[in-house]
Amino acid sequence: MMTQFIRSLIKSEKFEIRCPSFKPDGHRCSGEWDWKQCKKVGIFTQEERSEFEEGLSKNWIKAMAIICPDCDFSVYKG
């Protein structure tokens, strides 16, 4: 289940791993999960770990940088 969850985050271009649960009051829990802990719980293969780390990193770069469409040069926002 953790494998599918992480893949869905990457496909949605997310880079933070947020709890998908709902609180008793009906609001979504927005707790952020630590990647190190997710690796332990998920029991990923080395190939999956590499895939997920690369995907999450690429999504972070997309969110935090402006990338030149011609040469891929990145300038970080802020």
Contact map, one row per residue, 1 for C-alpha under 8 A:
111110000000000000000000000000000000000001000000000000000000000000000000000000
111111000000000000000000000000000000010011000000000000000000000000000000000000
111111100000000000000000000000000000000001010000000000000000000000000000000000
111111110000000000000000000000000000000000000000000000000000000000000000000000
111111111000000000000000000000000000000000000000000000000000000000000000000000
011111111100000010000000000000000000000000000000000100000000000000000000000000
001111111110000000000000000000000000000000000000000100000000000000000000000000
000111111111000000000000000000000000000000000000000000000000000000000000000000
000011111111111010000000000000000000000000000000000000000000000000000000000000
000001111111111000000000000000000000000000000000000100110010000000000000000000
000000111111110000000000000000000000000000000000000000000000000000000000000000
000000011111110000000000000000000000000000000000000000000000000000000000000000
000000001111111000000000000000000000000000000000000000010010000000000000000000
000000001111111110000000000000000000000000000000000000010011000000000000000000
000000001100111110000000000000000000000000000000000000111011000000000000000000
000000000000011111000000000000011000000000000000000000010000000000000000000000
000001001000011111100000000000011110000000000000000000000000000000000000000000
000000000000000111110000000011111000000000000000000000000000000000000000000000
000000000000000011111000000011111000000000000000000000000000000000000000000000
000000000000000001111100000111000000000000000000000000000000000000000000000000
000000000000000000111110000110000000000000000000000000000000000000000000000000
000000000000000000011111111110000000000000000000000000000000000000000000000000
000000000000000000001111111110000000000000000000000000000000000000000000000000
000000000000000000000111111000000000000000000000000000000000000000000000000000
000000000000000000000111111000000000000000000000000000000000000000000000000000
000000000000000000000111111100000000000000000000000000000000000000000000000000
000000000000000000000111111110000000000000000000000000000000000000000000000000
000000000000000000011110011111000000000000000000000000000000000000000000000000
000000000000000001111110001111100000000000000000000000000000000000000000000000
000000000000000001110000000111110000000000000000000000000000000000000000000000
000000000000000001100000000011111000000000000000000000000000000000000000000000
000000000000000111100000000001111100000000000000000000000000000000000000000000
000000000000000111100000000000111110110000000000000000000000000000000000000000
000000000000000010000000000000011111110000000000000000000000000000000000000000
000000000000000010000000000000001111111000000000000000000000000000000000000000
000000000000000000000000000000000111111100000000000000000000000000000000000000
000000000000000000000000000000001111111110000000000000000000000000000000000000
010000000000000000000000000000001111111111000000000000000000000000000000000000
000000000000000000000000000000000011111111110000100000000000000000000000000000
000000000000000000000000000000000001111111110000000000000000000000000000000000
010000000000000000000000000000000000111111100000000000000000000000000000000000
111000000000000000000000000000000000011111110000000000000000000000000000000000
000000000000000000000000000000000000001111111000000000000000000000000000000000
001000000000000000000000000000000000001101111111100000000000000000000000000000
000000000000000000000000000000000000000000111111100000000000000000000000000000
000000000000000000000000000000000000000000011111110000000000000000000000000000
000000000000000000000000000000000000000000011111111000000000000000000000000000
000000000000000000000000000000000000000000011111111100000000000000000000000000
000000000000000000000000000000000000001000011111111110000000000000000000000000
000000000000000000000000000000000000000000000111111111000000000000000000000000
000000000000000000000000000000000000000000000011111111100000000000000000000000
000001100100000000000000000000000000000000000001111111110000000000000000000000
000000000000000000000000000000000000000000000000111111111000000000000000000000
000000000000000000000000000000000000000000000000011111111100000000000000000000
000000000100001000000000000000000000000000000000001111111110000000000000000000
000000000100111100000000000000000000000000000000000111111111000000000000000000
000000000000001000000000000000000000000000000000000011111111100000000000000000
000000000000000000000000000000000000000000000000000001111111110000000000000000
000000000100111000000000000000000000000000000000000000111111111000000000000000
000000000000011000000000000000000000000000000000000000011111111100000000000000
000000000000000000000000000000000000000000000000000000001111111110000000000000
000000000000000000000000000000000000000000000000000000000111111111100000000000
000000000000000000000000000000000000000000000000000000000011111110000000000000
000000000000000000000000000000000000000000000000000000000001111111000000000110
000000000000000000000000000000000000000000000000000000000000111111100000011110
000000000000000000000000000000000000000000000000000000000000010111110000011110
000000000000000000000000000000000000000000000000000000000000010011111001111000
000000000000000000000000000000000000000000000000000000000000000001111111110000
000000000000000000000000000000000000000000000000000000000000000000111111000000
000000000000000000000000000000000000000000000000000000000000000000011111000000
000000000000000000000000000000000000000000000000000000000000000000011111100000
000000000000000000000000000000000000000000000000000000000000000000111111110000
000000000000000000000000000000000000000000000000000000000000000000110011111000
000000000000000000000000000000000000000000000000000000000000000011110001111100
000000000000000000000000000000000000000000000000000000000000000011100000111110
000000000000000000000000000000000000000000000000000000000000000111000000011111
000000000000000000000000000000000000000000000000000000000000000111000000001111
000000000000000000000000000000000000000000000000000000000000000000000000000111
